[in-house]
């Protein structure tokens, strides 16, 4: 008789656990990171083989492989989204037909053409200086806008790095809590497991990560080939000044013991952080260098032609525009005393590519790499010339020393009009009144192939606008495709781990009926017990 009571009671307890599990699933249907739980029942191993039922475990419906695929897809989607959101701003700026550079460049060259038609006209000269100042101001404004974007991106990178470190610390703490909970109770700490998996998902949307499960218990997390969470605890990333270029900050790994190692930007992929790095190093730098190249070439060519003419007083023309100069930076890790002296070849008129150059000293020779495409040139000794820049070495380099040459550093930002007196405009090629030959030569530069010897000023700017537009469209297409993939994987993951309200309602009814049936067992046992007591009485 007592066995019936025990069996009925075990059934009641199991049914209550089932209703609690189903209710918990329903309550958390919209909780981010929640994994549907399922009750596992087992036959109770009591004497006689009729010991009732017991709760084996409350398990999460979780599949590591599908969840890992979803996290990876979301990481890539986040990278594309962050890159696209930044690049779209540049695309909108450059593509604006009213606010862009193209109308002001056209206006400047139209002013030169007007001057060529009447070289002695004071109003035409005054108007040309106004057009030149408007154009140079727009170059400066565009350059400042791109620099501000770079500063903003670095600020966002810094915030993302700090959040990654925060997630790493939390995951490390949860690893410990989960191990302790399993050891103490022997049951699965489902809430802690869900919280840890949610943190992993959120971390993956900041940077692409690899997750390895150690001993079926703790998570080891790595990013960019570096461990962020392992058996020794949590480790950090940092944003530090680049050793090669102190004007920009890069992501570094803070290794145990205090050493800080810069990460190759190509290793930092996926997530918001990877998208920001890709935008800055690829799209933003390319646009900035192309704008600087256009400003440099325009100023240099116009100055060259302008100095070949004479002004209204018959004096030789001066520089029309203010221009920048190339610079060289020593790597902070250099051990030698060498510095590079750099200057434009041919008085600054040589073709200069839209790229920086890295100079490495190894095995007694200099190796120069064009950063934009990786093209390398070797030089046995100095001086040497590369990309329109003459290079001479002061001091003695040590093995492994490196330098960065920036031929176009701030060319657009520094573009200004040197001439303030309209009479100083050298429109003539003799001292004769009405001589317009130099003004016409200046106007003819508009369509000359002066940029790298194969593009006009207008076509160079149009190519910049086109390149940014094409990059933007490519990111849009790739982003849409990645979003579709993420949605498909999310549906697959939710089919395993998501809460289905209809299913849970059925489970509630099932466990309710189970509860009622087991209550009936107890009621029957009680009735039988009362009957037996009555017979004996």
C-alpha positions as CSV (number, residue, x, y, z in Angstrom):
1,X,0.0,0.0,0.0
2,X,2.8,2.4,0.9
3,X,4.4,1.7,-2.5
4,X,1.3,3.1,-4.2
5,X,1.5,6.3,-2.1
6,X,5.2,6.6,-3.1
7,X,4.6,6.0,-6.7
8,X,1.7,8.5,-6.8
9,X,3.8,11.1,-4.9
10,X,6.7,10.7,-7.3
11,X,4.4,11.2,-10.2
12,X,3.0,14.3,-8.6
13,X,6.5,15.7,-8.1
14,X,7.5,14.9,-11.7
15,X,4.3,16.5,-13.0
16,X,5.0,19.6,-11.0
17,X,8.5,19.8,-12.4
18,X,7.1,19.4,-15.9
19,X,4.6,22.2,-15.4
20,X,7.3,24.4,-13.9
21,X,9.6,23.7,-16.8
22,X,6.9,24.5,-19.4
23,X,5.9,27.6,-17.5
24,X,9.5,28.8,-17.4
25,X,9.8,28.3,-21.1
26,X,6.7,30.3,-21.7
27,X,7.8,33.1,-19.4
28,X,11.1,33.4,-21.2
29,X,9.8,33.2,-24.8
30,X,11.2,36.7,-25.5
31,X,14.3,36.6,-23.2
32,X,17.4,37.1,-25.3
33,X,19.7,34.1,-25.2
34,X,17.2,31.8,-23.4
35,X,17.4,28.2,-24.5
36,X,14.3,26.1,-24.3
37,X,14.5,23.6,-21.4
38,X,13.1,20.0,-21.5
39,X,12.4,17.7,-18.6
40,X,14.0,14.2,-18.7
41,X,12.2,11.6,-16.7
42,X,13.6,8.3,-15.4
43,X,12.2,5.3,-13.7
44,X,12.9,5.4,-10.0
45,X,15.2,2.5,-9.0
46,X,13.3,1.5,-5.9
47,X,13.0,-2.1,-4.5
48,X,10.6,-4.3,-6.3
49,X,11.1,-2.5,-9.6
50,X,8.0,-0.4,-9.0
51,X,9.5,2.7,-7.5
52,X,7.7,5.3,-9.6
53,X,9.3,8.1,-11.5
54,X,12.1,10.6,-10.9
55,X,13.4,13.7,-12.6
56,X,16.7,12.8,-14.4
57,X,17.5,16.3,-15.4
58,X,16.2,19.6,-16.8
59,X,18.2,19.9,-20.1
60,X,18.7,22.8,-22.5
61,X,17.8,22.1,-26.1
62,X,21.2,23.3,-27.3
63,X,23.4,22.4,-30.2
64,X,27.0,23.9,-30.1
65,X,27.6,23.4,-33.9
66,X,24.5,25.3,-35.1
67,X,25.0,28.0,-32.5
68,X,28.6,28.4,-33.5
69,X,27.6,28.8,-37.2
70,X,25.0,31.5,-36.2
71,X,27.5,33.4,-34.1
72,X,30.0,33.4,-37.0
73,X,27.4,34.6,-39.5
74,X,26.3,37.4,-37.1
75,X,29.9,38.4,-36.6
76,X,30.4,38.8,-40.4
77,X,27.1,40.6,-40.8
78,X,28.1,43.0,-38.0
79,X,31.5,43.7,-39.7
80,X,29.8,44.5,-43.0
81,X,27.2,46.7,-41.4
82,X,29.7,48.8,-39.5
83,X,31.9,49.2,-42.6
84,X,28.9,50.1,-44.7
85,X,27.5,52.6,-42.2
86,X,30.8,54.5,-42.2
87,X,31.5,54.3,-45.9
88,X,28.0,55.5,-46.8
89,X,28.8,58.8,-45.1
90,X,31.8,59.4,-47.5
91,X,29.7,58.2,-50.4
92,X,27.0,60.7,-49.7
93,X,29.5,63.5,-49.2
94,X,31.5,62.9,-52.4
95,X,28.4,62.1,-54.5
96,X,26.7,65.3,-53.6
97,X,26.5,67.2,-56.9
98,X,26.1,70.5,-55.1
99,X,28.5,70.1,-52.2
100,X,31.2,68.1,-54.0
101,X,34.5,69.2,-55.3
102,X,33.6,68.8,-59.0
103,X,31.6,72.0,-59.3
104,X,34.3,74.1,-57.6
105,X,37.0,72.6,-59.7
106,X,35.0,73.4,-62.8
107,X,34.4,76.9,-61.6
108,X,38.1,77.5,-61.0
109,X,39.1,76.3,-64.4
110,X,36.3,78.3,-65.9
111,X,37.7,81.3,-64.2
112,X,41.1,80.6,-65.8
113,X,39.4,80.4,-69.2
114,X,37.7,83.7,-68.5
115,X,41.0,85.3,-67.6
116,X,42.6,83.9,-70.8
117,X,39.9,85.7,-72.8
118,X,40.7,89.0,-71.1
119,X,44.1,88.7,-69.2
120,X,44.2,92.4,-68.2
121,X,40.7,92.5,-66.7
122,X,40.9,93.2,-62.9
123,X,37.5,91.7,-62.2
124,X,38.4,88.4,-63.9
125,X,41.6,88.3,-61.8
126,X,39.7,89.0,-58.6
127,X,37.0,86.4,-59.5
128,X,39.7,83.8,-60.2
129,X,41.3,84.3,-56.7
130,X,37.8,83.9,-55.2
131,X,37.3,80.7,-57.1
132,X,40.7,79.4,-56.1
133,X,40.0,80.1,-52.4
134,X,36.6,78.4,-52.6
135,X,38.1,75.3,-54.2
136,X,41.0,75.1,-51.7
137,X,38.6,75.6,-48.8
138,X,36.5,72.7,-50.0
139,X,39.6,70.5,-50.2
140,X,40.4,71.5,-46.7
141,X,36.9,70.8,-45.5
142,X,36.8,67.4,-47.2
143,X,40.2,66.5,-45.6
144,X,39.0,67.7,-42.2
145,X,35.8,65.6,-42.5
146,X,37.8,62.5,-43.4
147,X,40.2,63.2,-40.5
148,X,37.2,63.6,-38.1
149,X,35.8,60.3,-39.3
150,X,39.2,58.7,-38.6
151,X,39.1,60.1,-35.0
152,X,35.5,58.9,-34.6
153,X,36.4,55.5,-35.8
154,X,39.3,55.2,-33.4
155,X,37.0,56.3,-30.6
156,X,34.5,53.6,-31.6
157,X,37.3,51.0,-31.8
158,X,38.4,52.0,-28.3
159,X,34.8,51.5,-27.0
160,X,34.5,48.1,-28.7
161,X,37.9,46.9,-27.3
162,X,36.8,47.8,-23.8
163,X,33.5,45.9,-24.3
164,X,35.4,42.8,-25.6
165,X,37.5,42.9,-22.5
166,X,34.4,43.2,-20.3
167,X,32.8,40.2,-22.0
168,X,36.0,38.2,-21.6
169,X,36.1,38.9,-17.8
170,X,32.4,38.0,-17.5
171,X,32.8,34.7,-19.4
172,X,35.8,33.8,-17.3
173,X,33.8,34.4,-14.1
174,X,30.9,32.3,-15.5
175,X,33.3,29.5,-16.3
176,X,34.2,29.4,-12.6
177,X,30.6,29.7,-11.4
178,X,29.4,26.9,-13.8
179,X,32.2,24.5,-12.7
180,X,31.4,25.2,-9.0
181,X,27.6,24.7,-9.6
182,X,28.1,21.4,-11.3
183,X,30.5,20.2,-8.7
184,X,28.1,21.1,-5.8
185,X,24.8,19.9,-7.2
186,X,25.6,17.6,-10.1
187,X,22.8,19.4,-12.1
188,X,23.2,21.6,-15.1
189,X,23.2,25.3,-14.2
190,X,21.0,26.2,-17.2
191,X,20.6,29.9,-16.4
192,X,24.4,30.4,-16.1
193,X,25.0,28.4,-19.3
194,X,22.5,30.6,-21.2
195,X,24.1,33.7,-19.8
196,X,27.5,32.6,-20.9
197,X,26.3,31.6,-24.4
198,X,24.6,35.0,-24.7
199,X,27.8,36.8,-23.8
200,X,29.7,34.7,-26.4
201,X,27.1,35.8,-29.0
202,X,27.5,39.4,-28.1
203,X,31.3,39.3,-28.0
204,X,31.2,37.7,-31.5
205,X,29.3,40.7,-32.8
206,X,32.2,42.8,-31.7
207,X,35.0,40.6,-33.1
208,X,35.3,37.2,-34.7
209,X,36.1,34.7,-32.0
210,X,36.9,31.0,-31.8
211,X,35.3,28.9,-29.0
212,X,36.7,25.7,-27.6
213,X,35.1,23.7,-24.9
214,X,37.6,22.4,-22.4
215,X,36.8,19.2,-20.4
216,X,33.2,19.6,-21.4
217,X,32.9,22.4,-18.9
218,X,34.7,25.7,-19.5
219,X,34.9,27.9,-22.6
220,X,38.3,28.9,-24.0
221,X,37.9,32.1,-26.2
222,X,40.4,33.4,-28.7
223,X,40.4,36.3,-31.2
224,X,42.9,37.3,-33.8
225,X,44.9,34.2,-32.8
226,X,45.2,35.4,-29.2
227,X,43.6,33.8,-26.1
228,X,41.1,36.1,-24.4
229,X,39.8,33.5,-22.0
230,X,41.7,30.3,-21.0
231,X,42.7,28.3,-18.0
232,X,44.7,31.1,-16.6
233,X,41.9,33.6,-16.7
234,X,40.8,36.5,-18.9
235,X,43.2,38.5,-21.1
236,X,42.8,41.9,-22.7
237,X,43.0,43.8,-25.9
238,X,44.1,47.4,-26.0
239,X,44.2,50.4,-28.4
240,X,47.8,51.7,-28.6
241,X,49.8,54.1,-30.8
242,X,51.2,52.3,-33.7
243,X,55.0,51.7,-33.6
244,X,55.2,52.4,-37.3
245,X,52.9,55.5,-37.3
246,X,52.4,57.3,-34.0
247,X,49.6,59.4,-35.5
248,X,47.2,56.4,-35.5
249,X,46.2,53.8,-32.9
250,X,46.0,50.1,-33.5
251,X,44.7,47.0,-31.7
252,X,47.2,45.2,-29.5
253,X,47.2,42.2,-27.2
254,X,48.2,42.5,-23.6
255,X,50.1,39.3,-23.0
256,X,50.6,37.8,-19.5
257,X,53.6,39.4,-17.9
258,X,52.7,42.9,-19.3
259,X,54.1,42.6,-22.8
260,X,51.9,44.5,-25.4
261,X,51.9,43.0,-29.0
262,X,50.4,44.9,-31.9
263,X,48.0,42.7,-34.0
264,X,48.1,42.6,-37.7
265,X,45.0,44.5,-38.9
266,X,44.2,41.6,-41.2
267,X,43.9,39.3,-38.1
268,X,41.2,41.6,-36.6
269,X,38.2,40.4,-38.6
270,X,34.5,40.1,-38.0
271,X,32.2,42.0,-35.7
272,X,31.9,45.8,-35.3
273,X,35.6,46.0,-34.5
274,X,36.7,44.2,-37.6
275,X,34.4,46.3,-39.7
276,X,35.8,49.5,-38.3
277,X,39.4,48.4,-38.8
278,X,38.6,47.4,-42.4
279,X,36.9,50.7,-43.1
280,X,39.8,52.8,-41.7
281,X,42.6,50.8,-43.2
282,X,41.0,50.2,-46.6
283,X,38.2,52.6,-47.5
284,X,39.0,55.7,-45.4
285,X,42.8,55.6,-46.0
286,X,42.3,55.1,-49.8
287,X,39.8,58.0,-50.1
288,X,42.1,60.3,-48.0
289,X,45.2,59.4,-50.1
290,X,43.4,59.9,-53.4
291,X,42.1,63.3,-52.2
292,X,45.6,64.3,-51.1
293,X,47.0,63.1,-54.4
294,X,44.5,65.2,-56.4
295,X,45.3,68.3,-54.2
296,X,49.1,67.7,-54.6
297,X,49.0,67.2,-58.3
298,X,46.7,70.1,-59.0
299,X,48.8,72.5,-56.8
300,X,52.1,71.2,-58.2
301,X,51.1,71.4,-61.9
302,X,49.5,74.8,-61.6
303,X,52.5,76.1,-59.7
304,X,54.8,74.8,-62.3
305,X,53.0,76.4,-65.2
306,X,52.3,79.6,-63.3
307,X,56.0,80.2,-62.6
308,X,56.7,80.0,-66.3
309,X,54.6,83.1,-66.9
310,X,54.8,86.8,-65.9
311,X,52.4,89.0,-64.0
312,X,51.1,92.5,-64.8
313,X,54.3,94.0,-63.7
314,X,56.3,91.7,-65.9
315,X,57.8,89.8,-63.0
316,X,58.1,86.0,-63.1
317,X,55.1,84.1,-61.6
318,X,55.3,82.7,-58.0
319,X,53.7,79.7,-56.5
320,X,49.9,80.0,-57.0
321,X,49.1,77.4,-54.3
322,X,50.6,76.4,-51.0
323,X,51.6,72.8,-51.0
324,X,52.6,70.1,-48.5
325,X,55.9,68.2,-48.2
326,X,56.5,64.5,-47.7
327,X,57.4,63.2,-44.3
328,X,59.2,60.2,-42.8
329,X,58.5,58.5,-39.5
330,X,60.8,56.2,-37.6
331,X,59.4,53.0,-36.2
332,X,59.3,53.3,-32.4
333,X,61.1,49.9,-32.1
334,X,64.1,51.0,-34.1
335,X,67.5,50.6,-32.4
336,X,69.7,52.5,-34.9
337,X,70.3,56.2,-35.2
338,X,69.1,56.5,-38.8
339,X,66.5,59.0,-40.0
340,X,65.2,59.5,-43.5
341,X,65.5,62.8,-45.3
342,X,62.7,63.0,-47.9
343,X,61.8,65.5,-50.6
344,X,59.8,65.4,-53.9
345,X,61.8,64.6,-56.9
346,X,62.1,67.2,-59.7
347,X,60.9,70.0,-57.3
348,X,57.8,68.2,-56.4
349,X,56.5,67.7,-60.0
350,X,57.1,63.9,-60.2
351,X,54.1,61.7,-60.3
352,X,53.2,60.5,-56.8
353,X,51.0,57.5,-56.2
354,X,48.2,57.6,-53.7
355,X,50.0,55.4,-51.2
356,X,52.5,55.4,-48.3
357,X,55.8,53.5,-48.4
358,X,57.4,51.2,-45.8
359,X,61.2,51.1,-45.8
360,X,62.9,48.1,-44.1
361,X,66.6,47.7,-43.5
362,X,67.8,44.1,-43.6
363,X,71.0,42.3,-44.7
364,X,72.7,45.6,-45.4
365,X,70.1,46.9,-47.9
366,X,66.9,48.8,-48.1
367,X,63.6,47.2,-49.1
368,X,60.8,49.6,-50.0
369,X,57.2,48.4,-50.0
370,X,54.3,50.4,-51.5
371,X,51.6,49.9,-48.9
372,X,48.6,50.2,-51.3
373,X,49.5,47.1,-53.3
374,X,52.5,45.4,-51.6
375,X,54.9,46.1,-54.6
376,X,58.5,45.9,-53.3
377,X,61.7,47.4,-54.6
378,X,65.2,46.7,-53.2
379,X,68.0,49.3,-53.0
380,X,71.6,48.4,-52.0
381,X,72.5,51.8,-50.6
382,X,71.1,55.3,-50.2
383,X,70.2,57.8,-51.6
384,X,67.4,56.4,-53.7
385,X,64.1,57.5,-55.2
386,X,60.7,55.8,-54.9
387,X,57.3,57.0,-56.0
388,X,58.4,60.6,-56.8
389,X,60.3,61.0,-53.5
390,X,64.0,61.3,-53.1
391,X,65.3,59.5,-50.0
392,X,68.6,60.0,-48.2
393,X,69.6,58.4,-44.9
394,X,71.1,60.3,-42.0
395,X,72.8,58.2,-39.3
396,X,73.3,54.4,-39.2
397,X,70.4,52.0,-39.3
398,X,70.5,48.7,-37.4
399,X,69.3,45.4,-38.7
400,X,65.5,45.2,-38.7
401,X,64.9,49.0,-38.5
402,X,62.0,50.3,-40.5
403,X,60.5,53.7,-41.5
404,X,57.3,55.0,-43.0
405,X,57.3,57.5,-45.8
406,X,54.1,59.6,-46.3
407,X,54.6,61.5,-49.6
408,X,51.1,63.1,-49.5
409,X,50.7,63.8,-45.8
410,X,47.9,66.4,-45.3
411,X,48.2,67.6,-48.9
412,X,44.5,68.4,-49.2
413,X,44.4,70.0,-45.7
414,X,47.3,72.2,-46.4
415,X,46.2,73.3,-49.9
416,X,45.9,77.1,-49.8
417,X,46.1,80.1,-52.2
418,X,49.5,81.8,-52.0
419,X,48.6,84.8,-54.1
420,X,46.6,87.6,-52.5
421,X,47.2,90.3,-55.1
422,X,45.3,89.8,-58.3
423,X,48.0,91.6,-60.3
424,X,50.4,88.8,-59.3
425,X,48.6,86.3,-61.4
426,X,51.0,85.3,-64.2
427,X,48.7,85.2,-67.2
428,X,51.3,86.3,-69.8
429,X,54.4,84.6,-71.2
430,X,56.1,88.0,-72.1
431,X,55.5,91.6,-70.6
432,X,53.1,92.5,-73.5
433,X,49.6,93.8,-72.6
434,X,46.9,91.4,-73.6
435,X,49.2,88.4,-73.6
436,X,47.1,85.4,-72.5
437,X,49.3,82.5,-73.3
438,X,50.1,81.4,-69.8
439,X,46.5,81.8,-68.6
440,X,45.5,79.6,-71.5
441,X,48.2,77.1,-70.6
442,X,46.8,77.0,-67.0
443,X,43.3,76.5,-68.3
444,X,44.4,73.7,-70.5
445,X,45.6,71.8,-67.4
446,X,42.0,70.9,-66.7
447,X,41.9,68.2,-69.3
448,X,45.6,67.3,-69.3
449,X,46.6,63.8,-68.1
450,X,48.5,65.1,-65.1
451,X,47.6,62.6,-62.3
452,X,50.1,59.7,-62.4
453,X,50.5,60.6,-66.1
454,X,47.1,59.0,-67.1
455,X,44.3,61.0,-65.6
456,X,43.0,64.5,-65.6
457,X,42.0,66.3,-62.4
458,X,38.3,65.8,-63.2
459,X,38.7,62.1,-64.1
460,X,40.7,61.5,-61.0
461,X,38.0,63.0,-58.8
462,X,35.3,61.1,-60.7
463,X,37.3,57.9,-60.2
464,X,37.4,58.6,-56.4
465,X,33.7,59.1,-56.4
466,X,33.2,55.9,-58.5
467,X,35.5,53.8,-56.3
468,X,33.7,54.8,-53.1
469,X,30.4,54.2,-54.8
470,X,31.4,50.8,-56.0
471,X,32.8,49.8,-52.6
472,X,29.5,51.0,-51.0
473,X,27.4,48.9,-53.4
474,X,29.5,45.9,-52.9
475,X,29.2,46.1,-49.2
476,X,25.4,46.5,-49.6
477,X,25.1,43.4,-51.7
478,X,27.4,41.4,-49.4
479,X,25.6,42.7,-46.4
480,X,22.2,41.6,-47.7
481,X,23.5,38.2,-48.6
482,X,25.0,37.8,-45.1
483,X,21.8,38.9,-43.5
484,X,19.9,36.3,-45.4
485,X,22.4,33.6,-44.2
486,X,22.1,34.8,-40.6
487,X,18.3,34.7,-40.8
488,X,18.4,31.1,-42.1
489,X,20.8,30.0,-39.4
490,X,18.8,31.8,-36.7
491,X,15.7,29.9,-37.9
492,X,17.6,26.7,-37.7
493,X,18.9,27.5,-34.2
494,X,15.5,28.6,-33.0
495,X,14.0,25.4,-34.3
496,X,16.2,23.6,-31.8
497,X,16.6,26.0,-28.9
498,X,13.7,28.5,-29.3
499,X,10.4,28.4,-27.3
500,X,7.3,27.3,-29.3
501,X,4.3,28.6,-27.4
502,X,1.9,26.0,-28.9
503,X,4.2,23.2,-27.9
504,X,4.6,24.5,-24.4
505,X,0.8,24.8,-24.0
506,X,0.5,21.2,-25.0
507,X,3.1,20.3,-22.5
508,X,1.3,22.1,-19.8
509,X,-1.9,20.2,-20.5
510,X,0.1,17.0,-20.6
511,X,1.7,17.5,-17.2
512,X,-1.6,18.8,-15.8
513,X,-3.3,15.5,-16.8
514,X,-0.3,13.6,-15.4
515,X,-0.7,15.5,-12.1
516,X,-4.4,14.7,-12.0
517,X,-3.8,11.0,-12.8
518,X,-1.2,10.6,-10.1
519,X,-3.4,12.4,-7.6
520,X,-6.0,9.8,-8.5
521,X,-3.5,7.1,-7.7
522,X,-3.0,8.6,-4.2
523,X,-6.7,9.0,-3.8
524,X,-7.2,5.3,-4.7
525,X,-4.5,4.2,-2.3
526,X,-6.1,6.2,0.5
527,X,-9.5,4.7,-0.3
528,X,-7.9,1.2,-0.2
529,X,-6.2,2.0,3.0
530,X,-9.5,3.2,4.6
531,X,-11.2,0.0,3.4
532,X,-8.5,-2.2,5.0
533,X,-8.8,-0.3,8.2
534,X,-12.6,-0.8,8.1
535,X,-12.3,-4.6,7.6
536,X,-9.9,-5.0,10.4
537,X,-12.2,-3.0,12.7
